[in-house]
Amino acid sequence: MITLYNPLKNYYFEVSPNDLPQKLNWFEVNSSLHNSNDKWRLPSIDELKIMHKYFEQNMEIHLQHDNYWSGDLVFSYESDEILKLIGLAFILDMALCISLSVVLTDKNLVRFVRSVSN
């Protein structure tokens, strides 16, 4: 595993060594996280951009030139029902390093991160 630093928010985070084996939609990802006892989570869009920087410099992190889910929703939603109907979240295109908003039923790659205490 690799530990990276987020200078925007002054903390370290650890990146899991591998992507999940298949693309998942946002609900599938979060369901698997809720069934887990560890502290893994989807990365923020800022964390994905930091991961991209290391990836492009060939520094210890191996990612695919594809879209990765972030844990950042585009809006706050009043209820789970509204979230399921019209929810949007951000992804990062690792080939171009651009963030996009997509519907939560899209299937994208997943790489988990977790916060690290200094």
N, C-alpha and C positions, 0 to 999 in steps of 0.2 A: 504494500500500500504506500501511497505517497501522501505527504502532508503539504498543503499549500497555504499561503497567507493571503487574506483579503485585506488590502491596505485601505479600502474605502470604509470598512467597518472595524478594522483593527482586531481581527481574530484569525485563528488557524482552523482549517478543516481538513479532514482526511477523505481521500477518494478511494472507493472500493476498487479492487484490482481489475475487475472485468465488468463488461456490460451484462445485463440480463440476457439469457440465451435467445430471446425473441422479442420482437416489437410488441408493445402493449398499449392499450388505451389508458387514459389517465385514471379511470375508475379501477381498472385491473391493478395498476401500480399501487394505488393507495390502499386497496384491499389487501394486497400482499404485505404492505408496510404495517397495517393495523394488526395483522396476525403475527407480527414479529415482536420479539422482546428486546431487541437491541435498539440503538439510537440512530439507525440509518434513516435517511430521508431523501427526497428529491432535492437537487441543488437549486439555489436561486439562479436567476439569470446572470447576476454578477459572478457567481461562482463558476457557472458554465463558461463565461468569457475568460476567466482566469485559467480554467482547465484548457481552453482552446489555445491560449498563449503558450502554455507549456507543451501542448501537443504539436503546435506549429514549429516549435524550437527543438522538437525531438527529445524532450527532456522527461524521461521516465514514465510518461503517461501515453497509453495507446488508445486512441479513439478512432471511430470511423468517420469518414466524410459523409455524414448523414445528420438527420435531425434528432435532437435529444430533448426529452421533457425537462422542464423546470417545475419547481413547486409553486411558482408564482402565477396566481390567477389574474386575469385581466381586470376583473371587478370583484368586489365583495358581493356575495349573493345572500338574499334574505333567508333562503331555505334550500334544503337538499333537492327538493322538487324543481325549483327554478334552476339550480345548478345543473341538474341532469338535462333540462330542456335547452338551455341557452348558454351553458358554461363555456368559457374560453380560458385557455392558459397559454403561457409563453413557451416556445421551444427555441432552441438555438441551432441554426444550420451550421454545423462544424466545417463545412467546405468553404462557406463565405463569411462566417462569424457575424451573421445577422440574426436578430431575434424577430420572431413572427408570432402572431396570435393564431391559434387553431382551436377547433372544437375539441372537446374532451374525448370524443369517440374516435378521433384519429389514432392511428398506431404509430408510435415512435420508439426510438431506442431509449434505454434507461441505464444510467450510471448513478448509483447512490453515493451520498456523502454523509459525513457526520461531523459535528463540532468537536474540537479538541481543546481541552483545558491547557492553558500555558503552564 
